[in-house]
Amino acid sequence: MSASLLSLLAGMLLMLGSPAALPSQTTWPVSPSRLLLPTPYGTLHVASNDYVYESRLQVDNTDVDPQVRGIINITYAFDMPTSRVALVSINTGNNGCPISYRWVVLEKSGYKMSPEFGSCNEQIKVTATRRLLTLQTPSTHTPNQIDVYVYDGKTVKHRATRKR
């Protein structure tokens, strides 16, 4: 092959691999991950285990109730007016639904946890206001929708919206 033909082929390959040549996709941020969250109301942490799916979520070195086990990450934390709230991701190794979430609220009187929720997806966007915590994730069952979970400190409400 001639040098000019090789140069032309190399340029074409370079363009094919560039982001401009790829179709646009919704981008989901990479969730942060931590195993320890000290707060004025106690320390939330993940007690590791040699067996990967047996880590436990604890507050001040005591397992939370109900017990949370699996591959656990403290993904987001927010300061609220009278509490600190953390989003915890839980992977139990279930291939059908590999990941779920719980909100943990740490306050002066102790802690409380939301029920498990989520669409079995680790792609999430999380926001917080003074009263509401919101998690958005692609819907597992309806590909053109986003599942939105809103937690008000008492209940988790779910709704679906169309992708934009």
N, C-alpha and C positions, 0 to 999 in steps of 0.2 A: 504494500500500500504506500501511496505517496504521503509525504509529510503534511500536505495541505488537506488531504482526505482524513488523515488521523486527527488533525487539528479540528476539522469540522465535526467529526464524530465525538470528540472529547467535549466540544462546546455544546452539542446537542444533549449529551448525557448530563452535563452540568445543569442545563436548563430544566431537564426532566426532574432532576433531584431537588430543584429549588422550591421554596414554599410557594412562590407565585404560580408554579405549574400545578400545584395540588388543589383539589377542590376545598372550599372553605368549610370548616367544621366548628361547631360550638366548642369553645375552649372552657374547660373546667379547671380551676386552680388545684394544685397539689395541696392536700390537707396537711397542716402541720402535725407533728406527732411528739408527744412527751409522755413520760411515765410518772412524773411528779408535779403536783401543783400545790405549793404552799399558799394558804389563804389566812386571813385573820380569824377564820371560823373553823380551822382544822386543815389537815393536809390530805389531799386526795392523791392516791398513788396506786400504781400497778405492782402487785407482788408477783414477781416472776417465778416461773417454775421450769424445771428442766424439760418437762413435756410441754411443748409450745402452746397447746390449746388449754392448758390448765393454769394460766395466770389468773389472778383474782384482783378485783377492784376493792380497794380499802379506803377507809377514812380513819386517820390516826391509828394505823396498824391493826384495824379491826375490819373484817370482811363486811361489806355493805349487805343490807337486807332489803329486798331479796338478793341473793348471791349472784354476782356477775362473774362468769368464767369464760375464757377463750383467749384469743389474741386481742389484747385490749390496748387502745391508744386514747389518750386525752387529746382530742384534736383542737378544740377551740375553748377559750375561757373568756368570760365577760364580767366586768364589775357592774353590779346593779346597785341601786340605792342602799339596800340593806342586806345584800348577799353577794356571793360570787357564784357564777353559773358556769358549768363545764359541759361540753358535748363529748361523749365517750362513744367511740366506735368499738363494736364487738364482732369478732370473727370466730364462729364456733366450728369451722371446718365443714359446714354443711354446703355441699356443692350446689344445691338447689337455690339457696339464699345465703350467700357467703357472709353478708355483713348486715348488721342492724345498729341502731343508735339508741342512746338514752341521754336525757338531760339530767345532770346532777346539780342540785341547788344546795350550796353550803351557806348556812346562816347561823346566827348566834344560838338559836335553839336546837341546832343539829343539822341534819341533811334530809333531803327528800329526793326521790328519783321519779322520772317520768316512766311510763310503760315503754317497752321496746317499740320502735317504729322504724320506718324506712322502706325503700324499694329495692333492697338487696344490692345496692350499688355504692361503690366507694367514691364515685364522682359526685361532689357536693359543693354547694355554695351556701354560706351561712351568714346571716345578718342578725343584729340585735338592736332593739330600741329599749326604752326605759321599761316597757311592759311585755314585749313580745320577742320571742326567739324564733327565727325562721330558718328552715333547712330546705333547699331545693335540690332535686336530683332527677336524672332522667328516669322516666317510667320504664319499668321492666316489661310491663304487659302491653303498653301502648307506645310504640316508638316515636310518635310525633307529639308526645306530651311530656311535660315536666310535672313531677309530683312535688307538691309544696306541703310541708308539715310546719304548723305553727303551734308553739308551746307558750301558754300564758302563766305558767307556774303551777297549774292544776291539771290541765288536760292538753293532749296533743290532738289537733284537728288536721285533717288531711283534705286537700283539694287538688285537682289536676288542672293545668293550664296548657295551652298550645305552645309548642316551641316557636320562637321567633326567628 
